[in-house]
């Protein structure tokens, strides 16, 4: 089974399905994008993981990271293994330094974990062949169906609290500026 490394490049909102998003993985050598439909909650988790935002209390993927750490285990890689009947199947490869076990996982959970732990993400050649879309074609044709996600005011405020709790005041100031701008635009529209 040939594995090719992929990058999580963006999350975009899907207007064809309510409350769903598309996680876009890119395989740079072939310039193929793999669009994976995920839910709103999963999108938020992946965004938090990608941006290295640590929540006040651990989320599920943070819990898994803590369990791995406490038991001296580590994730070696995440693999998007197959696509069948509209569903992506993935695994997390966990090692104790001697043996490695593959753990079945939802793709969104595996990618959130990989981004949190800075673990490489791979896809099989068959997944890329079956689901890949040329990145240039994908970006040209997506204007009618999908657009980039914009976080809600509540999400931005939660992120602001996290920055403040972590004493990341420069990031907090930038975010507060965005929040104030959104509030101003909201008032202007009313």
C-alpha positions as CSV (number, residue, x, y, z in Angstrom):
1,X,0.0,0.0,0.0
2,X,1.7,3.2,-1.2
3,X,1.4,6.1,1.2
4,X,1.8,9.7,0.2
5,X,2.1,12.5,2.7
6,X,-0.8,15.1,2.7
7,X,-1.3,18.5,4.3
8,X,-4.4,19.8,5.9
9,X,-4.7,23.0,3.9
10,X,-8.1,24.5,4.7
11,X,-11.6,24.1,6.0
12,X,-14.4,25.6,3.9
13,X,-18.1,25.7,4.5
14,X,-20.3,23.5,2.4
15,X,-23.5,25.1,1.3
16,X,-24.8,21.9,-0.2
17,X,-25.3,20.3,3.2
18,X,-26.4,22.2,6.4
19,X,-23.9,22.6,9.1
20,X,-21.1,20.8,7.3
21,X,-17.7,21.7,6.2
22,X,-15.1,20.4,3.9
23,X,-11.7,19.6,5.2
24,X,-9.2,19.9,2.3
25,X,-6.1,17.7,2.3
26,X,-3.5,18.4,-0.4
27,X,-1.0,15.9,-1.8
28,X,1.7,18.4,-3.1
29,X,3.5,16.1,-5.6
30,X,0.4,15.5,-7.7
31,X,-1.3,18.7,-6.6
32,X,-4.4,16.8,-5.7
33,X,-6.9,18.0,-3.1
34,X,-8.9,15.5,-1.2
35,X,-12.2,17.0,0.0
36,X,-13.6,15.4,3.2
37,X,-17.0,16.3,4.5
38,X,-17.0,16.9,8.2
39,X,-19.4,18.3,10.8
40,X,-19.3,21.8,12.4
41,X,-17.9,20.5,15.7
42,X,-15.2,18.5,13.9
43,X,-14.3,21.6,11.9
44,X,-13.9,23.7,15.0
45,X,-11.7,21.0,16.7
46,X,-9.4,20.8,13.6
47,X,-9.2,24.6,13.4
48,X,-8.2,24.8,17.1
49,X,-5.7,22.0,16.6
50,X,-4.2,23.6,13.5
51,X,-3.9,27.0,15.1
52,X,-2.4,25.4,18.3
53,X,-5.1,27.0,20.4
54,X,-5.3,25.2,23.8
55,X,-8.8,25.0,25.3
56,X,-9.3,25.8,29.0
57,X,-10.5,22.2,29.5
58,X,-9.3,19.2,27.4
59,X,-11.4,18.2,24.4
60,X,-11.5,14.6,23.2
61,X,-8.3,14.8,21.1
62,X,-6.5,16.6,24.0
63,X,-7.6,13.7,26.3
64,X,-6.2,11.2,23.9
65,X,-2.9,13.1,23.7
66,X,-2.7,13.2,27.5
67,X,-3.4,9.4,27.7
68,X,-0.7,8.6,25.2
69,X,1.7,10.8,27.1
70,X,0.9,9.3,30.5
71,X,1.5,5.8,29.2
72,X,4.7,6.7,27.3
73,X,3.0,6.0,23.9
74,X,3.3,8.2,20.8
75,X,1.5,8.6,17.6
76,X,3.8,7.9,14.6
77,X,1.4,8.8,11.8
78,X,-2.2,9.1,10.7
79,X,-3.3,7.3,7.5
80,X,-6.4,8.0,5.4
81,X,-6.7,4.4,4.2
82,X,-9.7,4.0,2.1
83,X,-12.9,5.6,0.7
84,X,-16.0,3.4,0.5
85,X,-19.7,4.4,0.0
86,X,-19.0,8.0,0.7
87,X,-17.0,7.4,3.9
88,X,-13.3,7.9,4.5
89,X,-11.6,5.3,6.8
90,X,-8.5,6.3,8.7
91,X,-6.1,4.9,11.3
92,X,-3.8,6.3,13.9
93,X,-0.5,4.4,14.3
94,X,0.5,4.3,18.0
95,X,3.8,3.0,19.2
96,X,5.5,2.3,22.6
97,X,8.9,2.4,20.9
98,X,9.0,-1.3,20.3
99,X,5.7,-2.2,18.7
100,X,3.2,-0.2,16.6
101,X,-0.5,-0.8,16.6
102,X,-3.1,0.7,14.1
103,X,-6.2,2.2,15.8
104,X,-9.3,2.7,13.6
105,X,-10.5,6.3,13.8
106,X,-12.8,8.7,12.2
107,X,-10.8,10.8,9.7
108,X,-11.7,14.1,11.4
109,X,-10.5,12.8,14.8
110,X,-7.3,11.3,13.4
111,X,-6.4,14.6,11.7
112,X,-7.2,16.7,14.8
113,X,-4.9,14.4,16.8
114,X,-2.2,14.6,14.1
115,X,-2.3,18.4,14.0
116,X,-2.2,18.6,17.8
117,X,0.8,16.2,18.1
118,X,2.5,17.5,14.9
119,X,2.4,14.0,13.4
120,X,2.5,13.4,9.6
121,X,-0.7,12.6,7.7
122,X,-0.7,10.2,4.9
123,X,-3.2,9.0,2.3
124,X,-3.1,5.9,0.3
125,X,-2.6,6.2,-3.5
126,X,-6.0,4.6,-4.0
127,X,-7.7,7.3,-1.9
128,X,-5.9,10.1,-3.8
129,X,-6.8,8.5,-7.1
130,X,-10.4,7.9,-6.2
131,X,-11.2,11.2,-4.5
132,X,-8.5,13.6,-5.5
133,X,-9.4,16.7,-7.5
134,X,-6.7,18.8,-9.2
135,X,-6.0,21.7,-6.8
136,X,-6.2,24.3,-9.6
137,X,-9.5,23.0,-10.8
138,X,-10.8,22.7,-7.2
139,X,-10.1,26.3,-6.4
140,X,-11.5,27.6,-9.7
141,X,-14.8,25.7,-9.4
142,X,-15.6,26.1,-5.7
143,X,-16.8,29.7,-5.8
144,X,-20.5,28.7,-6.4
145,X,-20.8,25.9,-3.9
146,X,-18.5,26.7,-1.0
147,X,-16.7,29.6,0.6
148,X,-14.1,29.9,3.4
149,X,-15.5,29.6,6.9
150,X,-15.7,32.6,9.1
151,X,-15.9,32.0,12.8
152,X,-18.9,33.2,14.7
153,X,-18.7,36.0,17.2
154,X,-19.1,33.4,20.0
155,X,-16.2,31.4,18.6
156,X,-14.0,34.5,18.4
157,X,-14.9,35.5,22.0
158,X,-14.0,31.9,23.2
159,X,-10.7,32.1,21.3
160,X,-10.1,35.6,22.9
161,X,-10.6,34.1,26.4
162,X,-8.1,31.3,25.6
163,X,-5.5,33.9,24.4
164,X,-6.0,35.9,27.6
165,X,-5.8,32.8,29.8
166,X,-2.6,31.8,28.1
167,X,-1.3,35.4,28.4
168,X,-0.9,35.8,24.7
169,X,-1.8,39.4,24.8
170,X,-0.6,40.4,21.4
171,X,-2.9,37.8,19.7
172,X,-5.7,38.8,22.1
173,X,-5.4,42.4,21.0
174,X,-5.5,41.5,17.3
175,X,-8.5,39.3,17.9
176,X,-10.3,41.9,20.0
177,X,-9.8,44.4,17.1
178,X,-11.6,41.9,14.8
179,X,-14.4,41.3,17.3
180,X,-14.9,45.1,17.7
181,X,-15.0,45.4,13.9
182,X,-17.6,42.6,13.6
183,X,-19.7,44.2,16.3
184,X,-19.5,47.5,14.5
185,X,-20.6,46.0,11.2
186,X,-23.4,44.1,12.9
187,X,-24.7,47.3,14.4
188,X,-24.5,49.1,11.1
189,X,-26.5,46.4,9.4
190,X,-29.3,46.6,12.0
